[in-house]
């Protein structure tokens, strides 16, 4: 059984930055494609960013392109989400998820495609 733990959330002012981290245990993290999703109160869980197993391919939601960067360190079993120029509308619980991919270069952008999820970390952007 794989366990995912997100960290790095918190309260930040508009225009600020946060770096979220997803750590995995129980499985070889490097074998999985990874995605970040977020869910605001009363809303559905939305795709934020995804990265392939090889880290060669990434994908971003239009709302975060140019502001967020997903990266992975397979040696450390972590995937990070660097979030810059944060806006109040970025406020949500952020979740990481993993899926065993068809190949090393594929990523997944739908929450229904993922197999394991973390418990989430709260990000609040407010002045």
Order of alpha helices (4+ residues) and beta strands (2+ residues): beta-beta-beta-beta-beta-beta-beta-beta-beta-beta-beta
